[in-house]
Amino acid sequence: MNYIKLGCNWGSNTPIYYDWLKSENIILGVSDNKYRVGDRVLIMNGYDTKAIAIVKGPPISVTSSEKKYRNNFEKYQIPFEDWLDIYESIIWINISVPFEYKLQAGIRNIQKEVVKRKIDSLVKDFYKMEDIKEMNDLLDYKKQIILQGPPGTGKTYLAKELAKQLTGEQGELRESECRKLIQFHPSYSYEDFVRGISVKTNENGQVEYITENKLLAKFAENAANNKNANYVLIIDEINRANLPSVLGELIYALEYRGEAVESMYAIDDNNQIMIPPNLYIIGTMNTADRSVGHIDYAIRRRFAFVDVLPDESVIDNVKAKDLFNKVSELFIKLEAGKKQNSEYLISDIDYKDIQLGHSYFLLKNGKEEAQIKELELRLQYEIKPILLEYVKDGILQEDARAFINKLQIV
């Protein structure tokens, strides 16, 4: 992948052509330095960064597109010659907070690693926001989704980001009127989650049995009373509970939003519960955990399932990325350019369900020495233990043990 700098004007005191390039979704190049598909072009005005464009296809000589572009080339005083090429851009990423980068004028390759990392970070953030937008569209359609993937892929983090976008509330996810987070566990029940009988002591010291709405029913009632706001409930580790038992009749209510269903418990002689359209549910599910039950088809039909898989591109530290790639050999091998299960995996396991995620390799910002120390601690006390547990559980073959024990930071 190449990184290229492209200025917004052709020489001093000439018109700036940034808006024109953006409107046409094109970028410029010179014929003796061809761009390749996927190359990243930093668009600049002087020393200020304006946008990042990503090359979509092969070059087109400007002279072969005379009718379409000639007038604008004259307007912006750009040479209309065979040595100048036009490329289509697949995306155009606006840079909201420009950063200064001093480089010789014209079209030049970028060599500075710090600038390349900045470009990669901005592209990564763009794709992340695009993914969030797509998932928000899916949530708007389905109302409830489950983010599924192996450990360490950032499922809970992504769920929180989705909740922020839907509710418009930024900052850390804390208890608020519009968004809540709960974690399921094997002993969780309908009476804990929806509605049940609580034992209370009244003012006279007498024990009373009172039917109460629990988290979901209360949350649904609040959402129904505030139709102009979005409410989001995150259920972490959703598959660790017995979902048919926990949800009960709400399996129907999840699909038919706004329709009341009858609960087994009544409050003030009313046993109806309704889930409104403005209440969204985001579950997370660890696909590597085979100790919990599968989600049955009736519940599965009510949810949309989104794969959240390991992403090497988010790992900034070079040694951490090298270690990630080494660990990945336990799960993946390439055959004819396609990813396949490695020889270390047992036959009935798919690497997508089990491969260790990128979160294990994300390090705190700081000096290289401190990051390496953190990576060593993670390898010794987090990464190796879970990999050895995979061997113990029969997910990885026994001969993977020697591979795991030899893992080191190089």
C-alpha positions in Angstrom: 0.0 0.0 0.0 1.3 3.4 -1.0 0.7 6.7 0.8 0.6 9.8 -1.4 0.3 13.5 -0.8 -1.7 15.6 -3.2 -2.0 19.4 -3.0 -5.2 21.4 -3.7 -3.7 23.8 -6.2 -1.2 23.6 -9.1 1.4 26.1 -8.1 1.3 29.4 -6.2 -1.5 31.9 -6.9 -3.6 29.4 -8.8 -7.2 28.4 -7.9 -7.8 25.7 -5.3 -9.4 22.7 -6.9 -10.3 20.7 -3.7 -14.1 21.1 -4.0 -14.0 20.1 -7.7 -12.0 16.9 -7.0 -14.5 16.1 -4.2 -17.5 16.7 -6.3 -16.2 14.4 -9.1 -14.8 11.9 -6.6 -11.5 11.8 -8.4 -7.8 12.3 -7.5 -4.8 13.2 -9.6 -1.6 11.4 -10.3 1.4 11.5 -12.6 2.0 8.7 -15.1 5.5 7.9 -13.9 4.3 7.0 -10.4 1.2 4.9 -10.8 -1.2 4.4 -7.9 -2.6 1.0 -7.0 -6.1 0.1 -5.9 -6.2 0.7 -2.1 -3.5 3.4 -2.0 -4.3 6.2 0.4 -4.0 9.8 -0.9 -3.7 12.6 1.6 -5.3 15.8 0.1 -3.7 18.9 1.4 -4.1 22.7 1.2 -0.7 24.1 2.0 0.4 22.4 5.2 -3.2 21.7 6.3 -4.7 18.3 5.7 -8.2 18.3 4.2 -9.2 14.7 3.4 -8.1 11.2 2.6 -9.1 9.5 -0.6 -8.6 5.8 -1.4 -7.9 4.7 -4.9 -10.7 2.7 -6.5 -9.4 1.7 -9.9 -6.7 2.0 -12.6 -5.6 5.4 -14.0 -7.2 7.2 -16.8 -5.2 9.6 -18.9 -6.7 13.1 -18.7 -6.4 13.5 -22.5 -8.7 10.5 -23.0 -11.4 12.2 -21.0 -11.1 15.5 -22.8 -14.8 16.4 -23.1 -15.5 15.7 -19.4 -12.5 17.4 -17.7 -10.8 19.9 -20.1 -12.7 23.0 -19.1 -12.1 22.4 -15.4 -8.4 21.7 -16.0 -8.2 25.1 -17.7 -10.2 26.8 -14.9 -7.8 25.5 -12.2 -4.7 25.9 -14.4 -3.9 22.2 -14.2 -1.7 21.0 -17.1 -3.8 19.0 -19.6 -1.0 16.6 -20.6 -0.5 12.8 -21.2 1.7 12.6 -18.1 -1.2 13.5 -15.8 -3.7 10.8 -14.7 -7.1 10.7 -13.1 -8.1 8.0 -10.6 -11.5 7.3 -9.2 -11.8 7.4 -5.4 -13.8 4.7 -3.6 -14.3 6.9 -0.5 -13.5 10.5 0.5 -12.8 10.9 4.2 -13.1 14.5 5.4 -10.6 15.3 8.2 -12.6 17.2 10.8 -9.5 18.2 12.9 -6.7 19.1 10.4 -3.1 18.3 11.4 0.0 20.1 10.0 2.3 18.1 7.7 5.1 19.9 5.9 6.1 18.3 2.6 7.4 19.4 -0.7 4.7 20.8 -3.0 3.1 18.7 -5.7 2.3 15.0 -5.8 4.7 13.1 -3.6 5.0 9.7 -1.8 4.8 10.0 2.0 7.7 8.3 3.8 7.2 9.4 7.4 5.8 6.5 9.5 4.1 8.9 11.9 2.0 10.4 9.1 1.2 6.9 7.7 0.0 5.8 11.1 -2.1 8.9 11.4 -3.7 8.2 8.0 -4.4 4.6 9.0 -6.0 5.7 12.2 -8.3 8.1 10.4 -9.3 5.5 7.9 -9.9 3.0 10.7 -12.1 5.4 12.5 -14.0 6.1 9.3 -14.7 2.4 8.7 -15.7 1.9 12.3 -18.3 4.7 12.0 -19.5 3.2 8.7 -19.9 -0.1 10.4 -21.8 1.5 13.3 -24.1 3.3 10.8 -24.8 0.0 9.1 -25.6 -1.7 12.4 -27.8 1.2 13.4 -29.8 0.7 10.2 -30.1 -3.0 11.1 -31.2 -2.1 14.6 -33.8 0.3 13.2 -35.2 -2.5 11.1 -34.9 -5.5 13.5 -35.0 -3.7 16.9 -32.6 -6.3 18.5 -29.3 -7.7 17.4 -26.6 -10.0 18.9 -22.9 -9.2 18.3 -21.2 -12.6 18.2 -17.6 -13.5 18.0 -14.6 -15.0 19.8 -13.1 -13.5 22.9 -11.3 -10.2 22.6 -12.9 -8.8 19.5 -14.5 -5.7 21.3 -18.1 -6.8 21.2 -19.1 -5.0 24.4 -17.2 -1.9 23.3 -19.0 -1.9 20.0 -22.3 -2.4 21.8 -21.6 0.7 23.9 -20.7 2.7 20.8 -24.0 1.7 19.2 -25.9 2.8 22.3 -24.2 6.2 22.2 -25.1 6.7 18.6 -28.7 5.6 19.1 -29.3 7.7 22.3 -27.1 10.7 21.5 -25.5 10.4 24.9 -21.7 10.5 24.8 -19.1 9.6 27.4 -18.9 6.4 29.4 -21.9 4.1 29.5 -23.3 4.6 32.9 -26.8 4.0 34.3 -29.1 6.6 32.7 -32.7 7.0 31.7 -32.1 5.9 28.1 -29.4 3.2 28.2 -28.5 0.4 30.5 -26.1 -2.6 30.6 -26.8 -5.9 32.2 -24.9 -9.2 32.2 -26.7 -12.5 32.0 -25.5 -15.6 34.0 -26.8 -19.2 34.3 -29.0 -18.6 37.3 -30.7 -15.5 35.8 -34.5 -15.9 35.6 -37.7 -14.3 34.3 -38.4 -13.1 37.8 -35.1 -11.3 37.8 -35.4 -9.7 34.4 -39.1 -9.1 33.5 -41.5 -9.3 36.4 -41.7 -11.3 39.7 -42.7 -11.5 43.3 -40.4 -9.7 45.8 -40.4 -10.2 49.5 -40.8 -6.9 51.4 -41.1 -5.9 55.1 -43.8 -3.3 55.7 -43.8 -0.5 58.3 -45.3 -2.9 60.9 -42.5 -5.4 60.4 -44.8 -7.8 58.5 -43.6 -9.7 55.5 -45.4 -9.0 52.3 -45.2 -10.6 48.8 -45.4 -7.9 46.2 -45.4 -8.3 42.4 -42.9 -5.9 40.8 -41.7 -5.0 37.4 -38.0 -5.7 37.0 -35.4 -4.2 34.7 -36.9 -4.9 31.3 -40.5 -4.2 32.2 -39.5 -0.9 33.9 -37.3 0.1 31.0 -40.0 -0.7 28.5 -42.5 1.3 30.4 -40.2 4.3 30.5 -39.6 4.0 26.8 -43.3 3.8 26.1 -43.8 7.0 28.1 -41.1 8.9 26.1 -41.7 8.0 22.4 -39.4 10.8 21.2 -36.3 9.2 22.6 -34.4 6.0 21.9 -33.8 3.5 24.7 -31.0 0.9 24.5 -30.5 -2.1 26.7 -27.2 -4.0 26.3 -27.3 -7.6 27.4 -23.7 -8.8 27.8 -23.1 -12.6 27.6 -26.7 -13.0 26.5 -26.3 -16.7 25.8 -25.1 -17.6 29.3 -28.7 -17.5 30.6 -31.5 -19.9 29.6 -33.2 -17.5 27.2 -36.5 -19.2 26.7 -37.0 -19.2 30.5 -35.7 -15.7 31.0 -37.8 -14.1 28.2 -41.0 -16.1 28.5 -43.9 -14.6 26.6 -41.6 -11.7 25.6 -40.3 -13.8 22.8 -43.5 -12.8 21.0 -43.4 -9.2 22.2 -39.9 -8.8 20.7 -41.2 -9.4 17.2 -44.6 -7.6 17.6 -43.5 -4.3 19.0 -46.3 -2.2 20.5 -48.6 -5.3 21.1 -49.3 -6.2 24.7 -48.7 -9.8 25.9 -49.9 -11.4 29.1 -47.4 -12.0 31.9 -47.7 -14.8 34.4 -47.7 -12.1 37.1 -50.2 -9.2 37.5 -49.7 -5.8 39.0 -52.9 -4.1 40.2 -54.9 -6.9 38.4 -53.1 -6.0 35.1 -50.8 -8.7 33.7 -50.0 -7.1 30.4 -46.5 -6.1 29.2 -45.6 -4.3 26.0 -42.2 -3.6 24.4 -42.4 -0.3 22.5 -40.7 0.3 19.1 -38.2 2.8 20.6 -36.5 0.2 22.8 -33.5 -1.4 21.2 -31.8 -4.5 22.5 -28.1 -5.3 21.8 -26.8 -8.6 23.0 -23.2 -9.9 23.0 -22.3 -13.6 22.6 -18.9 -15.3 23.0 -18.8 -18.0 20.2 -15.9 -19.7 21.9 -17.8 -20.6 25.0 -19.2 -24.1 24.4 -20.2 -24.5 28.1 -23.4 -22.6 27.5 -26.5 -23.7 25.6 -27.2 -22.7 22.0 -29.9 -20.1 21.2 -33.0 -21.9 20.0 -34.6 -21.2 16.6 -37.6 -19.3 18.0 -35.4 -16.8 19.7 -32.8 -16.7 16.9 -35.5 -15.6 14.5 -36.2 -12.5 16.6 -32.6 -11.3 16.5 -30.2 -10.3 13.8 -26.7 -11.8 14.3 -23.6 -9.7 13.5 -20.1 -11.3 13.4 -17.5 -9.3 15.2 -14.1 -10.8 14.3 -10.5 -10.2 15.0 -9.1 -7.1 13.2 -5.3 -6.8 12.9 -5.5 -3.3 11.5 -6.4 -1.8 14.9 -3.1 -3.0 16.5 -0.6 -0.1 16.4 2.4 -1.6 18.1 4.6 -3.6 15.6 5.7 -6.3 18.1 2.1 -6.7 19.3 1.0 -7.1 15.7 3.7 -9.7 15.1 2.6 -11.6 18.1 -1.1 -11.4 17.0 0.0 -12.9 13.6 2.0 -15.7 15.3 -0.9 -16.6 17.6 -3.2 -16.6 14.6 -1.3 -19.5 13.1 -2.9 -21.7 15.8 -6.3 -21.0 14.1 -5.7 -20.1 10.5 -3.7 -21.2 7.5 -3.8 -19.9 4.0 -4.6 -22.1 1.0 -4.8 -20.5 -2.4 -5.0 -17.1 -0.7 -8.1 -18.2 1.3 -8.2 -18.6 5.1 -8.8 -22.2 6.3 -8.7 -23.9 9.6 -5.2 -24.7 10.8 -4.0 -28.3 11.6 -4.1 -27.4 15.3 -8.0 -27.0 15.4 -10.3 -29.9 15.8 -12.5 -30.7 12.9 -15.8 -29.5 14.2 -14.6 -26.0 15.1 -14.5 -23.0 12.8 -11.6 -20.6 13.3 -14.1 -17.6 13.2 -15.7 -18.9 16.4 -12.5 -19.3 18.4 -9.6 -17.2 17.1 -8.2 -14.9 19.8 -9.2 -11.3 19.2 -7.3 -8.1 18.8 -8.1 -6.7 22.2 -5.5 -8.9 23.8 -2.9 -7.1 21.7 -4.0 -3.5 22.2 -1.5 -1.6 24.4 -1.7 1.6 26.4 -0.1 4.6 24.9 3.4 5.3 26.2 7.0 4.6 25.6 8.1 1.5 23.7 9.7 0.0 26.7 6.5 0.3 28.8 4.5 -1.2 25.9 6.8 -4.2 25.6 6.6 -4.8 29.3 2.8 -4.7 29.1 2.8 -7.1 26.1 5.1 -9.5 28.0 2.6 -9.5 30.9 -0.3 -10.1 28.6 1.4 -13.0 26.9 2.3 -14.7 30.1 -0.9 -14.1 32.1 -3.7 -13.7 29.6 -2.8 -15.0 26.1 -1.0 -18.2 27.0 -3.5 -19.3 29.7 -6.5 -19.0 27.4 -4.7 -20.8 24.6 -3.7 -23.6 27.0 -7.3 -23.8 28.2 -8.3 -24.3 24.5 -6.0 -27.3 24.5 -7.4 -28.6 27.8 -11.0 -28.2 26.4 -10.1 -30.1 23.3 -10.6 -27.1 21.0 -6.9 -27.1 20.0 -5.0 -30.3 19.3 -2.5 -31.5 22.0 0.4 -30.7 19.7 -0.5 -27.0 19.9 0.8 -27.0 23.5 4.4 -26.9 22.4 3.7 -24.1 19.9 2.0 -22.1 22.7 4.8 -22.6 25.2 7.3 -21.3 22.6 5.5 -18.1 22.0 7.6 -15.0 22.7 8.0 -11.4 21.7 10.6 -10.8 19.0 
